[in-house]
Amino acid sequence: YEIGVRLVGSEMCIRDRSTSHIISIIIGDNLNTVNLSNNLKELGYLAYAIKEPTVPKDTARLRISLTADMKKEDIETFFKTLKAEIKKIGVI
């Protein structure tokens, strides 16, 4: 989690500050969130798009889960990929 915050940077809002394995990353726009989720899926990552009416308008987010068998390098690679994909769609 701290790795993700550092790699993505302060431009993004990572919602959870708990000890949970589930992390929400607020993107804002429904379409951008769905596109980002689809792009990540094509790259081999599963990041669910959570959008209204499940969450309030303009707070659509990606929801990811970390597992105990993930290596630090895998998490770092994911967040670097996430940051690159976020930039591609113009969110940051």
C-alpha positions in Angstrom: 0.0 0.0 0.0 2.7 2.5 0.9 4.5 1.5 -2.2 1.5 2.3 -4.3 1.1 5.8 -2.8 4.7 6.6 -3.4 4.7 5.3 -7.0 1.4 6.8 -8.1 2.1 10.0 -6.3 -0.1 12.6 -4.6 -2.1 13.2 -7.8 -4.3 10.2 -7.0 -6.5 9.5 -4.0 -6.0 6.1 -2.5 -8.9 5.7 -0.3 -8.1 3.0 2.2 -5.9 3.7 5.2 -6.8 0.4 6.9 -5.0 -2.9 7.2 -7.3 -4.4 4.7 -6.0 -6.2 1.6 -8.5 -4.2 -0.5 -7.4 -0.8 -1.9 -9.6 1.7 -3.6 -8.1 4.2 -6.0 -10.4 7.1 -6.8 -10.3 8.0 -10.5 -13.5 10.2 -10.6 -15.1 9.8 -14.0 -17.0 6.6 -14.8 -15.8 6.2 -18.4 -12.1 6.8 -17.4 -12.4 4.3 -14.6 -13.9 1.6 -16.9 -11.3 2.3 -19.6 -8.5 2.1 -17.1 -9.9 -1.2 -15.7 -10.1 -2.6 -19.2 -6.5 -1.4 -20.1 -5.1 -3.1 -17.0 -7.0 -6.3 -17.7 -5.4 -6.4 -21.2 -2.0 -6.1 -19.4 -2.9 -9.0 -17.1 -4.1 -7.2 -14.0 -7.6 -7.4 -12.5 -8.7 -4.1 -11.1 -12.5 -3.7 -10.8 -14.2 -0.5 -11.8 -16.6 0.6 -9.1 -18.9 3.3 -10.3 -22.2 5.0 -9.5 -24.7 4.1 -8.2 -22.4 1.9 -6.0 -20.3 5.0 -5.1 -21.3 8.7 -5.3 -21.1 10.5 -8.6 -17.6 11.5 -9.7 -16.0 9.2 -7.2 -15.6 6.1 -9.5 -12.7 4.0 -8.4 -10.6 1.0 -9.1 -10.7 -1.6 -6.5 -7.7 -3.9 -6.2 -6.8 -6.7 -3.7 -3.4 -7.6 -2.5 -2.6 -11.2 -1.5 0.0 -12.6 0.8 1.9 -14.4 -2.0 2.6 -11.2 -3.9 6.2 -10.1 -3.9 7.2 -6.5 -3.3 8.5 -6.3 -6.9 5.2 -7.4 -8.3 3.4 -4.7 -6.4 5.9 -2.1 -7.5 5.5 -3.2 -11.1 1.7 -3.0 -10.8 1.7 0.5 -9.4 4.2 1.7 -12.1 2.0 0.2 -14.7 -1.1 1.8 -13.1 0.6 5.2 -13.1 1.5 4.9 -16.8 -2.0 3.9 -17.7 -3.5 6.7 -15.7 -1.3 9.2 -17.6 -2.4 7.7 -20.9 -6.0 8.4 -20.2 -5.3 11.9 -19.0 -6.3 11.6 -15.4 -2.9 12.9 -14.1 
